[in-house]
Amino acid sequence: ESANQVTIITEQKDNAVPIETRYKRISTIEKAGAICSLLEVRLITGRPHQIRAHLSSIGHPILGDRKYGNKKSLEISKALNIPYQILCAYSVIFPELKGPFSYLSGKNFTITIPL
């Protein structure tokens, strides 16, 4: 499961690509003896695995994430019968685009959050 895994570092190193992630807690509940939070996450940069790796690096892995989860999050996931990562894009807003995708410029696609 560790193939193609990224690492978050706090100091600048050669070939390191900066990321920026903003998040806010929407709600918190206690489940399986642990405190779990629903977050709204906003990607400022868009790197592969960014949300998963970034949240894990600060000690808050996504439930069900077998690649970036830790022992405790995986135990909680198992207790709650969560086989896959709980990560859902509920809103996608396209920036100004040129070329064949210009028709998407400024469009916002939103779904109801599946709770």
C-alpha positions as CSV (number, residue, x, y, z in Angstrom):
1,E,0.0,0.0,0.0
2,S,3.0,2.4,0.4
3,A,3.8,2.6,-3.3
4,N,3.4,6.1,-4.7
5,Q,3.3,7.7,-1.3
6,V,4.3,11.3,-0.8
7,T,6.0,12.8,2.3
8,I,5.3,16.1,3.9
9,I,8.3,18.0,5.1
10,T,8.5,21.3,7.0
11,E,11.9,22.5,5.7
12,Q,12.8,23.4,2.1
13,K,14.8,20.6,0.3
14,D,15.9,20.2,-3.3
15,N,13.1,19.1,-5.6
16,A,10.5,19.7,-2.8
17,V,7.3,21.2,-4.1
18,P,5.4,23.6,-1.8
19,I,1.8,22.8,-0.9
20,E,-0.9,24.9,0.8
21,T,-4.0,23.4,2.3
22,R,-6.6,25.3,4.3
23,Y,-9.2,23.6,6.5
24,K,-11.8,24.3,9.1
25,R,-13.7,22.0,11.4
26,I,-17.4,21.7,10.6
27,S,-18.4,19.3,13.4
28,T,-17.0,16.9,15.9
29,I,-18.4,13.6,17.2
30,E,-17.2,10.8,19.4
31,K,-17.2,7.4,17.6
32,A,-15.6,4.1,18.7
33,G,-13.9,5.8,21.6
34,A,-12.3,8.5,19.5
35,I,-13.0,12.1,18.6
36,C,-13.7,12.4,14.9
37,S,-14.2,15.6,12.9
38,L,-15.9,16.6,9.7
39,L,-13.6,19.1,7.9
40,E,-14.0,21.5,5.0
41,V,-10.7,21.4,3.1
42,R,-9.7,23.9,0.5
43,L,-6.7,23.2,-1.8
44,I,-4.7,26.3,-2.6
45,T,-2.2,24.1,-4.5
46,G,-3.3,20.8,-6.0
47,R,-0.8,18.1,-5.6
48,P,-1.4,14.3,-5.7
49,H,-2.5,12.9,-2.3
50,Q,-2.3,16.4,-0.9
51,I,-5.2,16.3,1.5
52,R,-4.5,12.8,2.7
53,A,-0.8,13.3,3.2
54,H,-1.1,16.8,4.8
55,L,-3.8,15.8,7.3
56,S,-1.8,12.6,8.2
57,S,1.4,14.7,8.7
58,I,-0.3,16.8,11.4
59,G,-1.7,13.7,13.2
60,H,-5.2,13.7,11.7
61,P,-5.4,11.0,9.1
62,I,-8.6,10.4,7.2
63,L,-10.6,7.4,8.4
64,G,-10.3,4.4,6.2
65,D,-7.1,5.6,4.5
66,R,-4.8,2.6,4.4
67,K,-2.0,4.5,2.7
68,Y,-1.7,7.5,5.0
69,G,-3.6,6.3,8.1
70,N,-1.9,5.4,11.3
71,K,-2.5,2.4,13.6
72,K,-5.2,4.3,15.7
73,S,-7.1,5.6,12.7
74,L,-7.1,2.2,11.1
75,E,-8.4,0.6,14.3
76,I,-11.2,3.2,14.5
77,S,-12.0,2.6,10.8
78,K,-12.2,-1.1,11.4
79,A,-14.5,-0.6,14.5
80,L,-16.8,1.6,12.4
81,N,-16.7,-0.7,9.4
82,I,-15.1,1.9,7.2
83,P,-13.2,0.0,4.5
84,Y,-12.2,3.0,2.3
85,Q,-11.1,6.5,2.9
86,I,-13.8,9.0,3.7
87,L,-13.0,11.8,1.4
88,C,-15.6,13.5,-0.8
89,A,-15.4,16.6,-3.0
90,Y,-18.7,18.4,-2.5
91,S,-17.7,21.5,-4.5
92,V,-15.4,22.1,-7.4
93,I,-14.9,25.7,-8.7
94,F,-13.0,26.1,-11.9
95,P,-10.6,29.1,-12.3
96,E,-10.3,31.1,-15.5
97,L,-9.3,28.6,-18.2
98,K,-8.1,29.0,-21.7
99,G,-8.3,26.5,-24.6
100,P,-10.6,23.6,-24.9
101,F,-11.8,23.8,-21.3
102,S,-12.6,27.5,-21.3
103,Y,-16.3,26.8,-21.2
104,L,-15.7,25.6,-17.5
105,S,-14.2,29.0,-16.4
106,G,-15.9,30.2,-13.3
107,K,-18.3,27.2,-13.1
108,N,-19.1,25.7,-9.7
109,F,-20.4,22.2,-9.3
110,T,-21.7,21.3,-5.8
111,I,-23.4,18.3,-4.3
112,T,-25.2,17.6,-1.0
113,I,-22.7,16.4,1.6
114,P,-23.3,12.7,2.2
115,L,-23.5,12.4,6.0
